[in-house]
Amino acid sequence: MVFLNVSEEVGNILFLLVISCVIGITAYLAVFLLVVLVSKKAVLPIAESYEKQKQFIADVSHELKTPLTVISADSEILTMTFGKNEWCHGIDKQTAKMRHLLSRMITLTRLDGDDPHWEQAEFSLSEAVYDTAMAFLPLAQRVGKELSLHISPELLYTGNEGEIRQCVSILLDNAVKYCDDGGSICVSLYREKRLHLVVTNTYSQASTLEYRKLFDRFYRADDSRSEGGSYGLGLSIARSIIHRHRGEIRAYPDRQDRICFQVVL
C-alpha cells in the first residue's frame, strides 16, 4: 500500500480553476460591455427615426385639424346659403373620413409612446364586453347578420377600461364588416388560467387571408369592404392596446369559413 501526497497538485488544479473562472468572467463582461456599446450606436439611428416618425404624425395630425375645421365650416355656410346639394354632402363626407383617420393616427401615436397619465383600475370585464357588444346588435341585425354572446359573469380585470372597450369595439366592428351576408358573429369571454376574449365571424375566404399582415398598419384584407372610412388602422390600435396591457392577440382561421380573433389578458 502506497500513500502519495498530492496536495500540491490539487492546489495547482484549484488555482488553475480559479484563474480560468476569473479570466472567463472578465472576458464575458468585456464582451457584454462591448455588445452594449455597439448595439446602442447601431440602434440609435433606428430609435431616432422612430421618434421622428411619431413626432411627424403628431405634428401633421395637429396641423390638419385647422384646415379641416375651416373646410367643414365653409361647407356648412354653403349649405345654409344655397341649400343641400351633392357637392356639399361630398365635402362633409370626405371631411368626416379625414377626421376619423387623424383620430386613429393620434391614437396610435399615443399608444406607442409612454403616457405618464395612463390610468389602471379594477373593473368588470364582463360588463365592459357585454355593453360594447350589445351596442353592435342593432347594426348587425340591420345588415342581416346574427350576433351571439357567450360571456362568463363577474370576471374582473385591472387595466384601462376605456382602452379595453375600444379594443372590443374595434374587433366587433371588424367582425361586422367582414362577416358574410347572412352570416353569424360570436363573442366569447371566459377564464382559463387567464382571461380569454374570442371574436369569430363567418367569412368564406378565411382560409386565404394573410393572418400575419392583419395587424399591420394600413393593411386591408379586402378593399371591396373598406367603405365607410376604413384605413386599416383599427387592428393595429387593438394590438397596441393589448400589448400595453401585457396581453396577447392573434388571428387565425377557425375551420374553413370563420375568422377568429383571440385576446388573452
GIURMO-V277533 format. One record per residue. N is the residue number from 1. SS is DSSP state (h for helix, s for strand, l for the rest). OMEGA is omega in whole degrees, 0 to 359 (999 if undefined). D_FIRST is the distance of its C-alpha to the first C-alpha in whole Angstrom. Layout:
# GIURMO-V277533
n=N ss=SS omega=OMEGA d_first=D_FIRST
n=N ss=SS omega=OMEGA d_first=D_FIRST
This chain:
# GIURMO-V277533
n=1 ss=l omega=184 d_first=0
n=2 ss=l omega=176 d_first=4
n=3 ss=l omega=180 d_first=7
n=4 ss=l omega=176 d_first=10
n=5 ss=l omega=182 d_first=14
n=6 ss=l omega=181 d_first=16
n=7 ss=h omega=180 d_first=19
n=8 ss=h omega=178 d_first=21
n=9 ss=h omega=178 d_first=20
n=10 ss=h omega=178 d_first=21
n=11 ss=h omega=178 d_first=24
n=12 ss=h omega=179 d_first=25
n=13 ss=h omega=179 d_first=25
n=14 ss=h omega=179 d_first=27
n=15 ss=h omega=178 d_first=30
n=16 ss=h omega=179 d_first=30
n=17 ss=h omega=180 d_first=31
n=18 ss=h omega=179 d_first=33
n=19 ss=h omega=180 d_first=35
n=20 ss=h omega=179 d_first=35
n=21 ss=h omega=180 d_first=37
n=22 ss=h omega=180 d_first=39
n=23 ss=h omega=180 d_first=40
n=24 ss=h omega=180 d_first=41
n=25 ss=h omega=179 d_first=43
n=26 ss=h omega=179 d_first=45
n=27 ss=h omega=179 d_first=46
n=28 ss=h omega=179 d_first=46
n=29 ss=h omega=180 d_first=49
n=30 ss=h omega=178 d_first=50
n=31 ss=h omega=180 d_first=51
n=32 ss=h omega=179 d_first=52
n=33 ss=h omega=179 d_first=55
n=34 ss=h omega=179 d_first=56
n=35 ss=h omega=180 d_first=57
n=36 ss=h omega=181 d_first=59
n=37 ss=h omega=181 d_first=61
n=38 ss=h omega=182 d_first=61
n=39 ss=h omega=178 d_first=62
n=40 ss=h omega=179 d_first=65
n=41 ss=h omega=181 d_first=66
n=42 ss=h omega=183 d_first=66
n=43 ss=h omega=185 d_first=68
n=44 ss=h omega=178 d_first=70
n=45 ss=h omega=179 d_first=73
n=46 ss=h omega=179 d_first=72
n=47 ss=h omega=179 d_first=73
n=48 ss=h omega=179 d_first=76
n=49 ss=h omega=179 d_first=77
n=50 ss=h omega=179 d_first=77
n=51 ss=h omega=178 d_first=78
n=52 ss=h omega=178 d_first=81
n=53 ss=h omega=179 d_first=82
n=54 ss=h omega=180 d_first=82
n=55 ss=h omega=179 d_first=84
n=56 ss=h omega=180 d_first=86
n=57 ss=h omega=179 d_first=87
n=58 ss=h omega=181 d_first=87
n=59 ss=h omega=180 d_first=90
n=60 ss=h omega=179 d_first=92
n=61 ss=h omega=180 d_first=92
n=62 ss=h omega=183 d_first=93
n=63 ss=h omega=182 d_first=96
n=64 ss=h omega=180 d_first=97
n=65 ss=h omega=183 d_first=98
n=66 ss=h omega=178 d_first=101
n=67 ss=h omega=177 d_first=103
n=68 ss=h omega=177 d_first=102
n=69 ss=h omega=179 d_first=104
n=70 ss=h omega=179 d_first=107
n=71 ss=h omega=180 d_first=107
n=72 ss=h omega=179 d_first=107
n=73 ss=h omega=179 d_first=109
n=74 ss=h omega=179 d_first=112
n=75 ss=h omega=178 d_first=111
n=76 ss=h omega=179 d_first=112
n=77 ss=h omega=178 d_first=115
n=78 ss=h omega=179 d_first=116
n=79 ss=h omega=178 d_first=116
n=80 ss=h omega=184 d_first=118
n=81 ss=h omega=186 d_first=121
n=82 ss=h omega=182 d_first=121
n=83 ss=l omega=181 d_first=120
n=84 ss=l omega=177 d_first=117
n=85 ss=l omega=185 d_first=116
n=86 ss=h omega=182 d_first=113
n=87 ss=h omega=178 d_first=113
n=88 ss=h omega=178 d_first=112
n=89 ss=h omega=178 d_first=110
n=90 ss=h omega=177 d_first=108
n=91 ss=h omega=180 d_first=107
n=92 ss=h omega=182 d_first=106
n=93 ss=h omega=181 d_first=104
n=94 ss=h omega=177 d_first=102
n=95 ss=h omega=178 d_first=102
n=96 ss=h omega=179 d_first=100
n=97 ss=h omega=179 d_first=98
n=98 ss=h omega=177 d_first=97
n=99 ss=h omega=178 d_first=96
n=100 ss=h omega=178 d_first=94
n=101 ss=h omega=179 d_first=92
n=102 ss=h omega=179 d_first=92
n=103 ss=h omega=179 d_first=91
n=104 ss=h omega=180 d_first=88
n=105 ss=h omega=178 d_first=87
n=106 ss=h omega=178 d_first=87
n=107 ss=h omega=179 d_first=85
n=108 ss=h omega=179 d_first=82
n=109 ss=h omega=180 d_first=82
n=110 ss=h omega=181 d_first=82
n=111 ss=h omega=180 d_first=79
n=112 ss=h omega=182 d_first=77
n=113 ss=l omega=177 d_first=77
n=114 ss=l omega=181 d_first=76
n=115 ss=l omega=182 d_first=78
n=116 ss=l omega=182 d_first=78
n=117 ss=l omega=180 d_first=80
n=118 ss=l omega=186 d_first=79
n=119 ss=l omega=176 d_first=79
n=120 ss=l omega=179 d_first=77
n=121 ss=s omega=178 d_first=78
n=122 ss=s omega=179 d_first=77
n=123 ss=s omega=180 d_first=80
n=124 ss=s omega=178 d_first=81
n=125 ss=h omega=179 d_first=80
n=126 ss=h omega=179 d_first=81
n=127 ss=h omega=181 d_first=85
n=128 ss=h omega=180 d_first=84
n=129 ss=h omega=181 d_first=84
n=130 ss=h omega=181 d_first=86
n=131 ss=h omega=181 d_first=89
n=132 ss=h omega=181 d_first=88
n=133 ss=h omega=181 d_first=88
n=134 ss=h omega=178 d_first=91
n=135 ss=h omega=180 d_first=93
n=136 ss=l omega=183 d_first=93
n=137 ss=h omega=179 d_first=94
n=138 ss=h omega=179 d_first=98
n=139 ss=h omega=180 d_first=97
n=140 ss=h omega=180 d_first=95
n=141 ss=h omega=182 d_first=98
n=142 ss=h omega=180 d_first=100
n=143 ss=l omega=174 d_first=99
n=144 ss=l omega=180 d_first=98
n=145 ss=l omega=184 d_first=94
n=146 ss=s omega=178 d_first=93
n=147 ss=s omega=179 d_first=90
n=148 ss=s omega=182 d_first=88
n=149 ss=s omega=174 d_first=86
n=150 ss=s omega=189 d_first=83
n=151 ss=s omega=177 d_first=82
n=152 ss=l omega=184 d_first=79
n=153 ss=l omega=170 d_first=81
n=154 ss=l omega=174 d_first=80
n=155 ss=l omega=182 d_first=77
n=156 ss=s omega=179 d_first=76
n=157 ss=s omega=178 d_first=75
n=158 ss=s omega=181 d_first=74
n=159 ss=s omega=178 d_first=76
n=160 ss=l omega=187 d_first=79
n=161 ss=h omega=181 d_first=82
n=162 ss=h omega=180 d_first=84
n=163 ss=h omega=178 d_first=82
n=164 ss=h omega=177 d_first=80
n=165 ss=h omega=178 d_first=84
n=166 ss=h omega=179 d_first=85
n=167 ss=h omega=178 d_first=82
n=168 ss=h omega=179 d_first=83
n=169 ss=h omega=179 d_first=86
n=170 ss=h omega=181 d_first=85
n=171 ss=h omega=180 d_first=83
n=172 ss=h omega=177 d_first=86
n=173 ss=h omega=177 d_first=89
n=174 ss=h omega=181 d_first=87
n=175 ss=h omega=179 d_first=87
n=176 ss=h omega=184 d_first=90
n=177 ss=h omega=186 d_first=91
n=178 ss=h omega=178 d_first=89
n=179 ss=l omega=178 d_first=89
n=180 ss=l omega=176 d_first=92
n=181 ss=l omega=182 d_first=95
n=182 ss=l omega=182 d_first=95
n=183 ss=l omega=184 d_first=91
n=184 ss=s omega=178 d_first=89
n=185 ss=s omega=181 d_first=87
n=186 ss=s omega=177 d_first=85
n=187 ss=s omega=181 d_first=83
n=188 ss=s omega=176 d_first=80
n=189 ss=s omega=181 d_first=78
n=190 ss=s omega=178 d_first=75
n=191 ss=s omega=176 d_first=72
n=192 ss=l omega=193 d_first=68
n=193 ss=l omega=174 d_first=66
n=194 ss=l omega=180 d_first=68
n=195 ss=s omega=182 d_first=72
n=196 ss=s omega=173 d_first=73
n=197 ss=s omega=183 d_first=76
n=198 ss=s omega=177 d_first=77
n=199 ss=s omega=180 d_first=81
n=200 ss=s omega=175 d_first=82
n=201 ss=s omega=179 d_first=85
n=202 ss=s omega=179 d_first=86
n=203 ss=l omega=189 d_first=87
n=204 ss=l omega=181 d_first=87
n=205 ss=l omega=184 d_first=85
n=206 ss=h omega=183 d_first=82
n=207 ss=h omega=183 d_first=80
n=208 ss=h omega=184 d_first=81
n=209 ss=l omega=173 d_first=81
n=210 ss=l omega=190 d_first=78
n=211 ss=h omega=179 d_first=76
n=212 ss=h omega=182 d_first=74
n=213 ss=h omega=186 d_first=77
n=214 ss=l omega=182 d_first=79
n=215 ss=l omega=177 d_first=78
n=216 ss=l omega=181 d_first=79
n=217 ss=l omega=178 d_first=82
n=218 ss=l omega=176 d_first=85
n=219 ss=l omega=177 d_first=84
n=220 ss=l omega=184 d_first=86
n=221 ss=l omega=183 d_first=85
n=222 ss=l omega=182 d_first=89
n=223 ss=h omega=181 d_first=91
n=224 ss=h omega=180 d_first=94
n=225 ss=h omega=184 d_first=93
n=226 ss=l omega=179 d_first=93
n=227 ss=l omega=177 d_first=96
n=228 ss=l omega=174 d_first=97
n=229 ss=l omega=178 d_first=95
n=230 ss=l omega=181 d_first=92
n=231 ss=l omega=179 d_first=90
n=232 ss=l omega=180 d_first=86
n=233 ss=l omega=186 d_first=85
n=234 ss=h omega=182 d_first=85
n=235 ss=h omega=175 d_first=81
n=236 ss=h omega=177 d_first=80
n=237 ss=h omega=179 d_first=81
n=238 ss=h omega=179 d_first=79
n=239 ss=h omega=180 d_first=76
n=240 ss=h omega=179 d_first=76
n=241 ss=h omega=183 d_first=77
n=242 ss=h omega=178 d_first=74
n=243 ss=h omega=178 d_first=72
n=244 ss=h omega=177 d_first=73
n=245 ss=l omega=179 d_first=72
n=246 ss=l omega=179 d_first=69
n=247 ss=l omega=181 d_first=70
n=248 ss=s omega=176 d_first=70
n=249 ss=s omega=180 d_first=73
n=250 ss=s omega=178 d_first=73
n=251 ss=s omega=180 d_first=75
n=252 ss=s omega=179 d_first=75
n=253 ss=s omega=175 d_first=77
n=254 ss=l omega=192 d_first=77
n=255 ss=l omega=185 d_first=78
n=256 ss=l omega=187 d_first=81
n=257 ss=l omega=179 d_first=84
n=258 ss=s omega=173 d_first=82
n=259 ss=s omega=181 d_first=81
n=260 ss=s omega=172 d_first=78
n=261 ss=s omega=182 d_first=77
n=262 ss=s omega=177 d_first=75
n=263 ss=s omega=179 d_first=74
n=264 ss=s omega=181 d_first=71
n=265 ss=l omega=999 d_first=71
